């Protein structure tokens, strides 16, 4: 039963971590409703050409769904730049098992190990190194290069290409969920 509950908790934690963590920020002085075109300045580097293409096409789809038109050669009102950063994180997971979870001060005086000694139980430690990817999408006014919007998303990078594609799609869709931001009246 304990293993079932532990497995259930791990599955629930994995489900919570399946979507990228996304944040956005924008310049409240910009009226995004007036913007109708954009151009790419910097395509995401440091990833495979396939991943780069997926990121660009997903961002394009999000902007075009909001009425923006992609123009080549820097002719758009807004310039888009995307960057990918991948770093390695090390995680250490320790699981204490055994009679009454007797390690680190946890003990049950009624349970004893061999020859009446208190049992320390068993400890399993797993050390894992995982890649964590961060996607940053910046937008600038083409005239004057004033920053107007930034979206970031980060998550553990799946090794399965199909799952990676799903994560990219979900992250960018989540990033653009409230785009364009509503104009904030000037005080």
LINKA-V599996 format. One record per backbone hydrogen bond with DSSP energy under -0.5 kcal/mol. CO is the residue of the C=O (numbers start at 1). NH is the residue of the N-H. If there is no record, write none. Layout:
# LINKA-V599996
<<CO,NH> <CO,NH>>
This chain:
# LINKA-V599996
<<1,5> <2,6> <3,7> <4,8> <5,9> <6,10> <7,11> <8,12> <9,13> <10,14> <11,15> <12,16> <13,17> <15,18> <20,22> <21,154> <23,152> <25,150> <26,28> <27,30> <28,184> <30,32> <31,34> <32,35> <36,69> <37,78> <38,71> <39,80> <42,82> <45,84> <48,52> <49,53> <50,54> <51,55> <52,56> <53,57> <54,58> <55,59> <56,60> <57,61> <58,62> <59,63> <60,64> <61,65> <62,66> <63,66> <63,68> <64,67> <69,38> <72,75> <77,142> <78,39> <79,140> <80,41> <80,42> <81,138> <83,136> <85,134> <87,132> <89,91> <89,130> <91,128> <93,126> <95,97> <95,124> <97,122> <98,101> <99,102> <103,106> <105,107> <107,109> <108,111> <110,112> <113,116> <114,117> <117,113> <122,97> <124,95> <126,93> <126,128> <128,91> <128,130> <130,89> <131,133> <131,157> <132,87> <133,155> <134,85> <135,153> <136,83> <136,138> <137,151> <138,81> <139,148> <139,149> <140,79> <141,145> <142,144> <146,141> <148,27> <149,139> <150,25> <151,137> <152,23> <153,135> <154,21> <155,133> <156,158> <159,161> <160,164> <161,165> <162,166> <163,167> <164,168> <165,169> <166,170> <167,171> <168,172> <169,173> <170,174> <171,175> <172,176> <174,177> <176,179> <183,185>>
